[in-house]
Amino acid sequence: SFGFLAEDDAAAAIVYAVDNGARVLNLSFGDIVHSPVLEDAVRYALDRGAVVVAAAGNEGNSQPFYPAGVSGVLAVGASDRDGRRASFSTFGPAVTLLAPGASLFTTDLAGGYGPKSGTSLASPVVAGAAALLLAVHPDWTAEQIVARLRNTAEVPGDGANARGARRLRIDLAAGADGSAGGGPAEARFLGLDDDDTVDGTVHLVGRAAGRGVRGWRVSV
């Protein structure tokens, strides 16, 4: 089913939500046509410290989709039941996270329930994860929330097909530093396939920071 939304109404809703204290926004709508008024509203939210999450689109190609394509927005693609990028999901440089979005059981327009697919279903999963992190770390900034979600995401089994997007891991995002359950932080080198080798010196550059971080080390 498709719905239609006036851009000025959507922009007004974004501004209203932020002005009334919303710290996480989910935007499960969009278009391949860029909207200046929507971008202005999204930037208003970003400038005031909100985490803005948006559906990446269901075009199955790399064509930008808005407002997910606005710089600073966390654009979310859909993964299938096997954790791979769903064939319908938009991909590209702006799409950094994948979340479940294929055949999810949800409400329908007939007043019942049924399976639906789309990045509009994947986006609120990530928005919920962001809200969970804020509940645990109310002092964190939007940048810290987004960084945690990205840094704890994993490369899907079909990494090449995901086109750079990583699969959301709520368990690692909420507990990677031990502050919300779970084990210690873990850093993994993901630059090589299993059958690749390196001849020479490999320089690893990284940074560990945040509440509860006392130090770091590299084990070979």
Contacts in CASP RR format, 6 or more apart in sequence:
PFRMAT RR
TARGET T0000
AUTHOR 0000-0000-0000
METHOD contacts of the structure
MODEL  1
SFGFLAEDDAAAAIVYAVDNGARVLNLSFGDIVHSPVLEDAVRYALDRGA
VVVAAAGNEGNSQPFYPAGVSGVLAVGASDRDGRRASFSTFGPAVTLLAP
GASLFTTDLAGGYGPKSGTSLASPVVAGAAALLLAVHPDWTAEQIVARLR
NTAEVPGDGANARGARRLRIDLAAGADGSAGGGPAEARFLGLDDDDTVDG
TVHLVGRAAGRGVRGWRVSV
1 108 0 8 1.000
1 109 0 8 1.000
5 29 0 8 1.000
7 35 0 8 1.000
7 37 0 8 1.000
7 38 0 8 1.000
8 37 0 8 1.000
10 27 0 8 1.000
10 29 0 8 1.000
10 38 0 8 1.000
10 41 0 8 1.000
11 37 0 8 1.000
11 38 0 8 1.000
11 40 0 8 1.000
11 41 0 8 1.000
12 41 0 8 1.000
14 25 0 8 1.000
14 27 0 8 1.000
14 38 0 8 1.000
14 41 0 8 1.000
14 42 0 8 1.000
14 44 0 8 1.000
14 45 0 8 1.000
15 41 0 8 1.000
15 44 0 8 1.000
15 45 0 8 1.000
17 25 0 8 1.000
17 45 0 8 1.000
18 25 0 8 1.000
18 44 0 8 1.000
18 45 0 8 1.000
18 48 0 8 1.000
18 50 0 8 1.000
22 50 0 8 1.000
23 49 0 8 1.000
23 50 0 8 1.000
23 51 0 8 1.000
23 131 0 8 1.000
23 134 0 8 1.000
23 142 0 8 1.000
24 50 0 8 1.000
24 51 0 8 1.000
24 53 0 8 1.000
24 127 0 8 1.000
24 128 0 8 1.000
24 130 0 8 1.000
24 131 0 8 1.000
24 134 0 8 1.000
25 45 0 8 1.000
25 50 0 8 1.000
25 51 0 8 1.000
25 52 0 8 1.000
25 53 0 8 1.000
25 127 0 8 1.000
26 53 0 8 1.000
26 54 0 8 1.000
26 123 0 8 1.000
26 124 0 8 1.000
26 127 0 8 1.000
26 128 0 8 1.000
27 42 0 8 1.000
27 52 0 8 1.000
27 53 0 8 1.000
27 54 0 8 1.000
27 55 0 8 1.000
27 67 0 8 1.000
27 68 0 8 1.000
27 73 0 8 1.000
27 123 0 8 1.000
28 54 0 8 1.000
28 55 0 8 1.000
28 119 0 8 1.000
28 120 0 8 1.000
28 121 0 8 1.000
28 123 0 8 1.000
28 124 0 8 1.000
29 55 0 8 1.000
29 120 0 8 1.000
30 54 0 8 1.000
30 55 0 8 1.000
30 57 0 8 1.000
30 65 0 8 1.000
30 66 0 8 1.000
30 67 0 8 1.000
30 68 0 8 1.000
31 65 0 8 1.000
31 66 0 8 1.000
32 59 0 8 1.000
32 63 0 8 1.000
32 64 0 8 1.000
32 65 0 8 1.000
32 66 0 8 1.000
33 66 0 8 1.000
34 64 0 8 1.000
34 66 0 8 1.000
35 66 0 8 1.000
35 67 0 8 1.000
38 66 0 8 1.000
38 67 0 8 1.000
38 70 0 8 1.000
39 66 0 8 1.000
39 67 0 8 1.000
39 70 0 8 1.000
42 52 0 8 1.000
42 67 0 8 1.000
42 70 0 8 1.000
42 73 0 8 1.000
43 70 0 8 1.000
45 52 0 8 1.000
46 52 0 8 1.000
46 72 0 8 1.000
46 73 0 8 1.000
46 142 0 8 1.000
49 141 0 8 1.000
49 142 0 8 1.000
50 142 0 8 1.000
51 74 0 8 1.000
51 127 0 8 1.000
51 130 0 8 1.000
51 134 0 8 1.000
51 142 0 8 1.000
51 145 0 8 1.000
51 146 0 8 1.000
52 67 0 8 1.000
52 70 0 8 1.000
52 72 0 8 1.000
52 73 0 8 1.000
52 74 0 8 1.000
53 73 0 8 1.000
53 74 0 8 1.000
53 76 0 8 1.000
53 123 0 8 1.000
53 124 0 8 1.000
53 126 0 8 1.000
53 127 0 8 1.000
53 130 0 8 1.000
54 67 0 8 1.000
54 68 0 8 1.000
54 69 0 8 1.000
54 70 0 8 1.000
54 73 0 8 1.000
54 74 0 8 1.000
54 75 0 8 1.000
54 76 0 8 1.000
54 123 0 8 1.000
55 65 0 8 1.000
55 68 0 8 1.000
55 75 0 8 1.000
55 76 0 8 1.000
55 77 0 8 1.000
55 118 0 8 1.000
55 119 0 8 1.000
55 120 0 8 1.000
55 122 0 8 1.000
55 123 0 8 1.000
56 65 0 8 1.000
56 68 0 8 1.000
56 75 0 8 1.000
56 76 0 8 1.000
56 77 0 8 1.000
56 78 0 8 1.000
56 89 0 8 1.000
56 90 0 8 1.000
56 91 0 8 1.000
56 94 0 8 1.000
56 95 0 8 1.000
56 119 0 8 1.000
56 122 0 8 1.000
56 123 0 8 1.000
57 65 0 8 1.000
57 68 0 8 1.000
57 77 0 8 1.000
57 89 0 8 1.000
57 90 0 8 1.000
57 118 0 8 1.000
57 119 0 8 1.000
57 120 0 8 1.000
58 78 0 8 1.000
58 88 0 8 1.000
58 89 0 8 1.000
58 90 0 8 1.000
58 118 0 8 1.000
58 119 0 8 1.000
58 120 0 8 1.000
59 65 0 8 1.000
59 88 0 8 1.000
59 90 0 8 1.000
60 87 0 8 1.000
60 88 0 8 1.000
60 89 0 8 1.000
60 90 0 8 1.000
60 91 0 8 1.000
61 90 0 8 1.000
61 91 0 8 1.000
62 90 0 8 1.000
62 91 0 8 1.000
62 92 0 8 1.000
62 163 0 8 1.000
63 90 0 8 1.000
64 94 0 8 1.000
65 75 0 8 1.000
65 90 0 8 1.000
67 73 0 8 1.000
68 75 0 8 1.000
68 76 0 8 1.000
68 90 0 8 1.000
68 94 0 8 1.000
68 95 0 8 1.000
69 75 0 8 1.000
69 94 0 8 1.000
73 94 0 8 1.000
74 96 0 8 1.000
74 97 0 8 1.000
74 126 0 8 1.000
74 130 0 8 1.000
74 146 0 8 1.000
74 149 0 8 1.000
75 94 0 8 1.000
75 95 0 8 1.000
75 96 0 8 1.000
75 97 0 8 1.000
76 95 0 8 1.000
76 97 0 8 1.000
76 98 0 8 1.000
76 99 0 8 1.000
76 119 0 8 1.000
76 122 0 8 1.000
76 123 0 8 1.000
76 125 0 8 1.000
76 126 0 8 1.000
77 85 0 8 1.000
77 86 0 8 1.000
77 89 0 8 1.000
77 90 0 8 1.000
77 91 0 8 1.000
77 95 0 8 1.000
77 97 0 8 1.000
77 98 0 8 1.000
77 99 0 8 1.000
77 101 0 8 1.000
77 119 0 8 1.000
77 122 0 8 1.000
77 123 0 8 1.000
77 165 0 8 1.000
78 85 0 8 1.000
78 86 0 8 1.000
78 88 0 8 1.000
78 89 0 8 1.000
78 98 0 8 1.000
78 99 0 8 1.000
78 100 0 8 1.000
78 101 0 8 1.000
78 102 0 8 1.000
78 117 0 8 1.000
78 118 0 8 1.000
78 119 0 8 1.000
78 121 0 8 1.000
78 122 0 8 1.000
79 85 0 8 1.000
79 86 0 8 1.000
79 89 0 8 1.000
79 98 0 8 1.000
79 99 0 8 1.000
79 100 0 8 1.000
79 101 0 8 1.000
79 102 0 8 1.000
79 122 0 8 1.000
79 156 0 8 1.000
79 167 0 8 1.000
80 86 0 8 1.000
80 87 0 8 1.000
80 101 0 8 1.000
80 102 0 8 1.000
81 102 0 8 1.000
81 103 0 8 1.000
83 98 0 8 1.000
83 100 0 8 1.000
83 156 0 8 1.000
83 157 0 8 1.000
83 167 0 8 1.000
84 156 0 8 1.000
84 157 0 8 1.000
84 158 0 8 1.000
84 161 0 8 1.000
84 162 0 8 1.000
85 91 0 8 1.000
85 98 0 8 1.000
85 156 0 8 1.000
85 158 0 8 1.000
85 161 0 8 1.000
85 162 0 8 1.000
85 163 0 8 1.000
85 165 0 8 1.000
86 101 0 8 1.000
86 102 0 8 1.000
86 117 0 8 1.000
86 118 0 8 1.000
88 117 0 8 1.000
88 118 0 8 1.000
89 95 0 8 1.000
89 98 0 8 1.000
89 118 0 8 1.000
89 119 0 8 1.000
89 122 0 8 1.000
90 119 0 8 1.000
91 162 0 8 1.000
91 163 0 8 1.000
91 164 0 8 1.000
91 165 0 8 1.000
92 163 0 8 1.000
92 164 0 8 1.000
92 165 0 8 1.000
95 163 0 8 1.000
95 164 0 8 1.000
95 165 0 8 1.000
96 150 0 8 1.000
96 153 0 8 1.000
96 164 0 8 1.000
96 165 0 8 1.000
96 166 0 8 1.000
97 126 0 8 1.000
97 149 0 8 1.000
97 150 0 8 1.000
97 153 0 8 1.000
97 165 0 8 1.000
97 166 0 8 1.000
97 167 0 8 1.000
97 168 0 8 1.000
98 122 0 8 1.000
98 153 0 8 1.000
98 156 0 8 1.000
98 162 0 8 1.000
98 165 0 8 1.000
98 166 0 8 1.000
98 167 0 8 1.000
98 168 0 8 1.000
99 122 0 8 1.000
99 123 0 8 1.000
99 125 0 8 1.000
99 126 0 8 1.000
99 167 0 8 1.000
99 168 0 8 1.000
100 121 0 8 1.000
100 122 0 8 1.000
100 125 0 8 1.000
101 117 0 8 1.000
101 118 0 8 1.000
101 119 0 8 1.000
101 121 0 8 1.000
101 122 0 8 1.000
101 125 0 8 1.000
102 117 0 8 1.000
102 118 0 8 1.000
103 115 0 8 1.000
103 116 0 8 1.000
103 117 0 8 1.000
104 115 0 8 1.000
104 116 0 8 1.000
104 117 0 8 1.000
104 121 0 8 1.000
105 113 0 8 1.000
105 114 0 8 1.000
105 115 0 8 1.000
106 113 0 8 1.000
106 114 0 8 1.000
106 115 0 8 1.000
106 116 0 8 1.000
106 121 0 8 1.000
107 113 0 8 1.000
107 114 0 8 1.000
108 114 0 8 1.000
108 116 0 8 1.000
125 168 0 8 1.000
126 149 0 8 1.000
126 168 0 8 1.000
129 149 0 8 1.000
129 168 0 8 1.000
129 170 0 8 1.000
129 173 0 8 1.000
129 174 0 8 1.000
130 145 0 8 1.000
130 146 0 8 1.000
130 149 0 8 1.000
132 170 0 8 1.000
132 173 0 8 1.000
132 174 0 8 1.000
133 140 0 8 1.000
133 145 0 8 1.000
133 148 0 8 1.000
133 149 0 8 1.000
133 173 0 8 1.000
133 174 0 8 1.000
134 140 0 8 1.000
134 145 0 8 1.000
136 174 0 8 1.000
136 179 0 8 1.000
136 180 0 8 1.000
137 144 0 8 1.000
137 145 0 8 1.000
137 179 0 8 1.000
137 211 0 8 1.000
140 148 0 8 1.000
144 210 0 8 1.000
148 173 0 8 1.000
148 176 0 8 1.000
149 168 0 8 1.000
149 173 0 8 1.000
150 166 0 8 1.000
152 169 0 8 1.000
152 172 0 8 1.000
152 173 0 8 1.000
152 176 0 8 1.000
153 166 0 8 1.000
153 167 0 8 1.000
153 168 0 8 1.000
153 169 0 8 1.000
153 173 0 8 1.000
154 166 0 8 1.000
154 167 0 8 1.000
154 169 0 8 1.000
154 172 0 8 1.000
155 162 0 8 1.000
155 164 0 8 1.000
155 166 0 8 1.000
155 167 0 8 1.000
155 190 0 8 1.000
156 162 0 8 1.000
156 165 0 8 1.000
156 166 0 8 1.000
156 167 0 8 1.000
171 182 0 8 1.000
174 180 0 8 1.000
174 181 0 8 1.000
175 181 0 8 1.000
175 182 0 8 1.000
175 183 0 8 1.000
176 182 0 8 1.000
176 183 0 8 1.000
176 184 0 8 1.000
176 185 0 8 1.000
176 186 0 8 1.000
177 184 0 8 1.000
177 185 0 8 1.000
177 210 0 8 1.000
177 211 0 8 1.000
177 212 0 8 1.000
177 213 0 8 1.000
178 184 0 8 1.000
178 185 0 8 1.000
179 211 0 8 1.000
179 212 0 8 1.000
185 208 0 8 1.000
185 213 0 8 1.000
185 216 0 8 1.000
187 206 0 8 1.000
187 208 0 8 1.000
187 216 0 8 1.000
187 218 0 8 1.000
189 204 0 8 1.000
192 198 0 8 1.000
204 218 0 8 1.000
208 215 0 8 1.000
208 216 0 8 1.000
END
